[in-house]
Amino acid sequence: MKSRFSFTVSFLFPILLLLWKSSPKEILIFLSAVLFHEAGHLLALYAFGYKAKKFSFSLSGAAITSDSSFIPYRKEVLIYLAGPLGNAVGMLIAFLLLRIDFTKEGMLLFFCNLLLFLFNLLPIRGLDGERALSAYLSLFFEMDRCERYCHTVSNISLPLLFFFSLYLF
């Protein structure tokens, strides 16, 4: 019987880094932000009548494979954007909790969700932003043209992100 979950060896790197640098409470808060994100994707899949077939975990994050081999592009855009929307819900919940009791944990939950929200909207290959852009463009253009455009946008965005990260560092 095939497993519904798969893990790559590279997935261990961020887990070990988290264990080395963070407290168990911080790890749980970060994982809850990841849960908000993936729950957004799952809810969108189920809302459109699809089911999750497999969950994969790698260095680049988690991926959910649908039981359907074809999902219309309009629905695909919404499914990809549902993950960041889940993080927006997580930010709203953290904000409401901070209004009740301002804590370090509440701030961490807010910023973990904000980070995942913004990062996943980037048009970089493998992230939700690039996948949503590709699905959206597929409504108007043939697939190879969409892939070329997204590849170009990703190749421009990735160095910009790298240099921005260096600037922040």
C-alpha positions in Angstrom: 0.0 0.0 0.0 1.4 3.4 -1.0 1.8 6.0 1.8 -0.1 9.2 1.6 2.9 11.1 3.0 6.4 11.4 1.6 9.4 13.1 3.0 12.7 14.0 1.3 16.0 14.0 3.1 16.3 17.7 2.4 13.2 18.2 4.6 15.3 17.3 7.6 17.5 20.5 7.1 14.9 23.1 8.1 13.6 20.7 10.9 17.0 20.3 12.4 17.6 24.1 12.1 14.4 24.8 13.9 15.2 22.3 16.6 18.7 23.8 17.0 17.7 27.4 17.1 14.1 27.5 18.6 12.2 26.5 21.6 9.5 23.9 21.4 6.9 26.7 21.8 8.3 28.6 18.9 8.4 25.5 16.7 4.7 24.8 17.5 3.8 28.4 16.6 5.7 28.2 13.3 4.1 24.8 12.5 0.6 26.3 13.2 1.3 29.0 10.6 2.2 26.2 8.2 -1.0 24.4 9.2 -3.0 27.6 8.4 -1.4 27.7 5.0 -2.0 24.0 4.1 -5.5 24.1 5.5 -6.3 26.9 3.1 -5.2 24.7 0.2 -7.1 21.7 1.5 -10.3 23.6 2.1 -10.2 25.0 -1.4 -9.6 21.5 -2.9 -12.6 20.1 -0.9 -14.8 23.2 -1.8 -14.3 22.4 -5.5 -15.0 18.7 -5.0 -11.5 17.3 -5.1 -9.6 15.2 -2.5 -6.0 15.2 -1.4 -4.2 12.1 -2.6 -0.7 12.7 -1.3 1.2 15.1 1.0 4.9 15.6 0.2 7.4 17.4 2.4 10.7 18.8 1.0 13.2 21.6 1.5 10.9 23.9 -0.4 7.9 23.1 1.8 4.8 21.0 1.6 2.9 20.0 -1.5 -0.6 18.5 -1.8 -1.4 16.3 -4.7 -5.0 16.1 -5.8 -6.9 13.0 -6.7 -7.8 14.6 -10.1 -5.4 14.7 -13.0 -7.0 17.8 -14.4 -8.3 20.9 -12.5 -9.6 23.8 -14.6 -7.3 26.8 -14.5 -9.8 29.1 -12.8 -10.1 26.7 -9.9 -6.4 26.1 -9.9 -5.7 29.8 -9.4 -8.0 29.9 -6.4 -6.5 26.7 -4.9 -3.0 28.1 -5.1 -4.0 31.4 -3.6 -6.0 29.7 -0.8 -2.7 28.8 1.0 -1.7 32.5 1.4 -5.3 33.3 2.2 -5.1 30.7 5.1 -2.1 32.7 6.4 -4.1 35.9 6.2 -6.7 34.2 8.4 -3.9 33.2 10.7 -2.7 36.8 10.9 -6.3 38.0 11.6 -6.6 35.4 14.5 -3.2 36.4 15.9 -4.2 40.1 15.6 -7.4 39.5 17.5 -5.5 37.5 20.2 -3.0 40.4 20.5 -5.9 42.8 21.1 -6.9 40.6 24.1 -3.5 39.9 25.5 -0.3 41.3 23.9 2.3 38.5 24.1 5.5 37.5 22.4 3.8 34.3 21.2 1.0 36.2 19.6 3.4 38.5 17.8 5.4 35.4 16.6 2.2 33.8 15.3 1.3 37.0 13.5 4.7 37.4 11.9 5.1 33.7 10.9 1.8 33.9 9.1 2.8 37.3 7.5 6.1 35.7 6.3 4.4 32.7 4.8 1.7 34.9 3.2 4.2 37.2 1.5 6.8 34.6 0.6 4.3 32.3 -1.0 2.9 35.1 -3.2 6.3 35.7 -4.8 6.4 34.7 -8.5 9.2 32.2 -8.0 9.2 28.7 -9.4 7.7 26.2 -7.0 5.8 28.8 -4.9 2.1 29.4 -4.9 2.5 32.9 -6.5 4.2 31.4 -9.6 1.8 28.5 -9.9 -1.2 30.9 -9.6 0.3 33.2 -12.2 0.9 30.3 -14.6 -2.6 29.0 -14.1 -4.1 32.5 -14.7 -2.0 33.1 -17.8 -3.1 29.7 -19.1 -6.6 31.1 -19.4 -5.3 33.4 -22.2 -2.2 31.9 -23.7 -0.9 28.5 -24.7 1.0 26.5 -22.0 4.5 26.9 -23.5 4.2 30.6 -23.7 2.9 30.8 -20.0 5.8 28.6 -18.9 8.4 30.8 -20.7 6.9 33.9 -19.2 6.8 32.4 -15.7 10.3 31.1 -16.0 11.5 34.6 -17.0 9.6 36.3 -14.1 11.0 33.7 -11.7 14.6 34.1 -12.9 14.3 37.9 -12.4 12.5 37.6 -9.0 14.9 35.1 -7.4 18.1 37.3 -7.7 16.1 40.3 -6.5 14.9 38.4 -3.5 18.5 37.2 -2.9 19.9 40.8 -3.0 17.1 42.1 -0.9 17.9 39.4 1.7 21.6 40.4 1.6 20.5 44.0 2.1 18.4 43.1 5.2 21.2 40.9 6.6 
